[in-house]
Amino acid sequence: MSRIGKLPVSLPKGVEVSVSDKNVVTVKGPKGTLTQNVDSAITVENKDGVITLVRATEQKRHKALHGLYRSLIAGMVKGVSDGYKTEQELVGVGYRAANKGQLLELTLGYSHNVSFDLPVEIKVTTTAEKGQNPKIIMESADKQLIGMVAAKIRSLRKPEPYKGKGIKFTGEILRRKAGKSAGK
C-alpha cells in the first residue's frame, strides 16, 4: 500500500467534495472551486466527510498515481478552505513592483519595464516600504497555479550568486560566492 495514498483526507467545515461518473473530482469551499481529473485506475470515495482513494491493481504505475492523486486532492481541500500565499522580494537598487488590478509592472534593471498579466484566480498585492526590499504577495486557492506563476515571475530575474540581486522568495537562503581575490 502506498504510504501517502492510503492516508485519508478529512474535510474541514464548509468544504464539499463531489465525484462525477468520469472520475472528475470537484472541491467547493469558501475560497473557491477546484476540479481535478483522476485516472480511471484510481477510485475516489467520499464517506462521512473523509475522502479515501483506492487503486485498481498493485502495478508500479498505479501505486505512483495513488499517492499523486491523494496529494493533489489534499492540496485542493487545503486551498479552498485556507488558501495559499507566496511572498517574493525584489533585491537590487531601483528594482520596483507595482500592480494595477491583475497587471504586475516590474522594474528589474532592464532597459524596459516588464509587464506580467496574472490569472484572475490569483490576488496580488505589492508593498514598498522605506528601508526594505519591495515585495510581491500572491494569494490563491490553487496551489499548482500559484507555484507556477511565482516560478515564472522569479525567472524574469533570478538571484545572482555574487550580490544576491534578483527576485527571490521571502526566507529563501541563497548560495553566495566570493568575488575575485584582491591583489597579491
N, C-alpha and C positions, 0 to 999 in steps of 0.2 A: 504494500500500500504506500502511496506517496505521502510523505510526512506533511507536506504543505496541503496537498489535495484533500486529505481526509479530515482536516480541521473544519468544523462548521463555522458559518458566518452568521453571527447573530444580528438581527435588525434592530436599530435604535427606534425610539418612539418617533412616529411621523414619517417613516420610510416604508414604502410599499414596493414589492417585487412581483413582477408577472413574467411568466414564460409562455411564449406563443408556440404554436404547433411546429414551426420551422426552427425551433431552438434559438429564438431571439429573446434575450433577457432584457427587460426594461425595468430600471430602478427610478422611482419617483420620490422626491423628498423636498424639504423646504428650500434648498439651494438650486433645484432644477431637476431635469430628467435626463438620464443617460441610457443608451442602448448598446448592446454588445451581441454580435453573432457568436454562437457557441458551436463548435464542431459536433457533428452528429454522433461521434463516439462517446461524448460526454452527456450525461443526463443530469439536469438541474432539478432538484426537488425543494419545494418550499413548504415546510410544515411548522406551524405554531411559532412563526417569527424566527425560524432558523433555516438557513439555506445549506444544503449538502449537495455535493457533486459526486456522481458515481460514474466510473468508466466502464466501457463495454468489455474489454479484454486486458490482459497483462502485457500487451506489446509495449516495446520501449517508447514508441511514438505516443501511445495512449497515456502512458504514465507521465510523459512530459506535458501533454496537453491538460492532464488532470490538475497538476499544480499551477499551470499557467492560467487557466480559466478561473480557478479558485482565487488567485491573487488579483486578477482583473476585476472580478465581481466584488471582492472585499474592498478594493480601491474605489469602485463606483459607489458602494454603500457609504464609505467614509466621506467621499466627495460630496454626495447630495445631502449629508447630514451636517458635516463640519466645514467642508471645503478645503482647498489647498492654497497655499500662499508662498510665493518666492520673492526674495529681495535681491537686487543686484546693485553693485556700486560702480560708479564711473571714476576711475583713478587716473588723474592726469590734469595738467594745467590747461584750463579752458574747456575741459570736457563738460558738456551740459546735456540735460534731458528735459523735455517739456512734452506734455500731451494735450492734444485738442480732441476730446472725445476718444475715439479709437485710433487716432493717428499719433504715433510717437515720433517726435522730432529729436534727433540726436546730433550733437556736435562732438565729433570724435577725433579732431586733428587732421581730417582730410581737407581738401580744397573746397569741399561742398558739404552741406548738411545731409544727413541720412534720414529719410522718412520711412517709417515702418508701420504698415497698416495691420492692426491687431484684429483677431476674430472677435465677434460680438459676445462670445461666451466668456471672454476674459475682461475683468475690470482692472484698469490700470490707474495708478497714481504716481506722481513724481514729486520728490522733495529735494530742495536745495537750501540747506541751512548753512549759515556762515561758519567757516572753520571746519566743515565736514564735507565729505565727498557727496556729489549728487546721487540719489537713489531712485531706482525704478522698483515699484512694488506692484506685483500682479496677483490677483485672486481669481480662482475659478473652481468649479466643481469637477472638472475633467483633469485628472492627473496627467494623462498622456499628452493632452493638448498643451497644458501649461508648461510641461517639461520640454516639449518640442519648441515652443515659442521662446522660452528662456534660453535654450541652447542656440537658437538661431540669432537672437539678439547678442549673445556672448560672442558668436562667431564673427560679428561685424568688426570687433577689435579685441582679439584675445589678449590676456595679460602677457606682457613680455617678461622674460626671466631676470633682466638686469635692474630695472627700476620698478617693475610691477605695474606699469601703465597699461590701462585697458579696462574692459568690463569684466568684473568678477562677481561671484556670488558672495553675499554677506556672510562672513565667517569662514570663507574658503582660505586655506593656507596654501600660498604659492611657493613653489620651489625656486629659490633665488640662486643666482650665480654671482661669483665675484667678477669684477671688471678686470681690465688689463692691469698688470702689475706696474707700479710706478718705478721708473728709473733703475739704475744699478746700485 
